[in-house]
């Protein structure tokens, strides 16, 4: 995942990998994000919101003035972030932005054991640029097909003229998106700044985060909030944005993260009257999903797969508060060892967490073709759970597991800090 994920190794290879070659997680995520799925439950909550935001471009905007107005490029950026999350901030942050810094780091023997779990801004710029090309080709094809229908017509009905005008406008916006993504591909540092400022705009527009974990009833309510992720992970992600903002220089004079988007009341933008619209609730939904993926990745990077598999995930699974968490669409065989029929068995949860981090929510269909334990069972003859096992249904499990892992990690950090304080 540290390599450029969308560039073919040889000229004969396709831009997006075929099934004969394991595709990059980011390229799969983007390609899948651009595919319209028939089943609404196949979408994650953020996918649904972003698709709706784009559809609002052509609808009546009365009463939607309080929405966050975004360009097509910004929606595309959020689509990729919602699939994979944001690169996790570290002291070696420069190597997450520039491939040259990463190469220099590796030449000095500083490669981490968990290197493959990291994602990089420079790789994401290539993915988004490739996705923008796909978008433009689709828009060009739609416009061409509609114009061909009326080539021999002397008179074109008003409804058809309006449709052609709309398709021309869409084609123009997709051309703009391609140009913007090319700029980001040429300057990953600019892209990283854009990500942080856009996410801060999403955060500010989504409303406050309740962190008053006082009383059993309130704790239960907050744990169930944010689609089961809870509010502490959301708060953690807000702090991670602040960490990124410092070296990137996207802070105002008071030290607050800048929240600049392409469309504001003081900017004249071509998409001003055709912007994608996101309500406060929409912003919250997208922010939550990106926070979950980013926080989970940070935990994997910190503790490593071995400790997560042998200690942390089993610890989560044994907690009564987690056992009581309802997963409505759970397969009956989940976490049951089919070899001897015993439980507890945690391999399904372990594989699900690792798989979603590797492939992203956007690459979920490709993930199901992997040889993970749950993938084999889903593909087994006679399994009735395949159709109901979607991005949407597993997201509930992902959120609850991430929340509990965050609690354990936070508690360990507190104990460690307290021990250091006592020694002083």
Order of alpha helices (4+ residues) and beta strands (2+ residues): alpha-alpha-beta-alpha-alpha-alpha-alpha-alpha-alpha-alpha-beta-alpha-alpha-alpha-alpha-alpha-alpha-alpha
